Amino acid sequence: MIPILDLKVQYDALRDEIVEALLQVMESGNFILGPDVKALEREVAEYCGTGYAIGVASGTDALRLSFAALDIGAGDEVITTPFTFVATANTISHSGARPVFVDIDPATYNLDPDAVAAAVTARTKAIVPVHLYGQPAAMDAILAIAQRHGLHVIEDAAQAIGAEDKGRRAGSMGDCGCLSFYPTKNLGAYGDAGMVVTNDADLAEKLDILRRQGGKTKYYHSVLGFNSRLDTMQAAILRIKLRHLDEWQEQRREAACRYDGLLAGSTTSSGQPLPVVTPFVRPDVRHVYHQYTLRAPRRDALADFLKQRGIGTMIYYPLPLHLQGLYADLGQGEGSLPNAEAAAREVISLPMYPEITEAQQQEIVQAIVEFYQ
Ligand SMILES: Cc1ncc(COP(=O)(O)O)c(C=O)c1O
């Protein structure tokens, strides 16, 4: 059996350290926004190359609070990708603004800047690029559009902590960046957790107030806030894991490189190359391979075949957001965003985690070869 990801190997390696840290938090009795949260915020800000980081309850809340802090709401339009996890867009909807889905670049699966530019209207307030699978969106072009029209840029960096575009870390390029520490992420907690990173001191202050029920001082509330605080136990776990993150990112990158080589070097028995498309990485980008995602003909049959061989795969994402029942009233029907729709039909993510072995990867690629035989 080769799972799509294996959290147990990582836990086994860090078990003693993590148990000790959790015991210390329990002894301290300081469970919410405790000293480990403050320390983690400093460490993550430094890791992301930002001045500030605000720990919140999840990646979803990182987005939700960012929209609130930037006064995005009713009457506003926010341009984003339909080829992402639903939280990118449902948080826009919860703010009262309208998500405007535009098509993706078929090579990277990220927002197509030309499509973004074409969708700007007088109501547009912000752009939300998603750094899908761990590769930054085309930030130079997106930031240029934002600057031209005076728009906010909120980076959905949930899948991309540590990814870089021309040396700039994911989350540090827009007004703010939203991180998820969902357990399966490159830096994963043992529960829900998230963070907003930013270089804007005022925005950081607003986010801090918003996460504490809208008040800096207990029982005094200046704005309409939320309860969205990072808990100390998750922060203690994340601090331990953060020390290993760069090593894990390199292991992911090495694993991706091995997949690339194995897939490119394989042929079917008739000597044909495999008909799969391996990830395209933009120049000047550090991809952190949250996922290793292929474009594959007969994708669903391939997934079934690999499952029978005990190999886990996932489809991120099978239905683009503009075609979800949730967004039927936007009127962006089938055929309106063809690149996103084709990606949803064709992508498949292979097992990817730092500890995956070359032997496991050979077995996976061998099974793919057999499928296309
Ligand atoms: C692209 C994207 N945005 C937002 C989120 C939401 O993060 P969370 O699950 O921590 O709320 C996720 C992760 O699940 C994600 O992958």
Ligand as a Chemical Component Dictionary entry (heavy atoms), coordinates in Angstrom:
data_LIG
# 
_chem_comp.id                   LIG 
_chem_comp.type                 NON-POLYMER 
_chem_comp.pdbx_formal_charge   0 
_chem_comp.three_letter_code    LIG 
# 
loop_
_chem_comp_atom.comp_id 
_chem_comp_atom.atom_id 
_chem_comp_atom.alt_atom_id 
_chem_comp_atom.type_symbol 
_chem_comp_atom.charge 
_chem_comp_atom.model_Cartn_x 
_chem_comp_atom.model_Cartn_y 
_chem_comp_atom.model_Cartn_z 
_chem_comp_atom.pdbx_ordinal 
LIG C1 C1 C 0 -6.275 26.646 -1.611 1  
LIG C2 C2 C 0 -6.860 26.537 -0.233 2  
LIG N1 N1 N 0 -7.474 27.599 0.309  3  
LIG C3 C3 C 0 -7.986 27.560 1.543  4  
LIG C4 C4 C 0 -7.903 26.425 2.322  5  
LIG C5 C5 C 0 -8.570 26.429 3.650  6  
LIG O1 O1 O 0 -7.718 26.100 4.704  7  
LIG P1 P1 P 0 -8.279 25.374 6.010  8  
LIG O2 O2 O 0 -8.646 23.978 5.650  9  
LIG O3 O3 O 0 -7.131 25.452 6.964  10 
LIG O4 O4 O 0 -9.443 26.152 6.491  11 
LIG C6 C6 C 0 -7.251 25.302 1.797  12 
LIG C7 C7 C 0 -7.047 24.072 2.577  13 
LIG O5 O5 O 0 -7.775 23.288 2.965  14 
LIG C8 C8 C 0 -6.733 25.350 0.485  15 
LIG O6 O6 O 0 -6.136 24.289 -0.055 16 
# 
loop_
_chem_comp_bond.comp_id 
_chem_comp_bond.atom_id_1 
_chem_comp_bond.atom_id_2 
_chem_comp_bond.value_order 
_chem_comp_bond.pdbx_ordinal 
LIG C1 C2 SING 1  
LIG C2 N1 SING 2  
LIG C2 C8 DOUB 3  
LIG N1 C3 DOUB 4  
LIG C3 C4 SING 5  
LIG C4 C5 SING 6  
LIG C4 C6 DOUB 7  
LIG C5 O1 SING 8  
LIG O1 P1 SING 9  
LIG P1 O2 DOUB 10 
LIG P1 O3 SING 11 
LIG P1 O4 SING 12 
LIG C6 C7 SING 13 
LIG C6 C8 SING 14 
LIG C7 O5 DOUB 15 
LIG C8 O6 SING 16 
# 
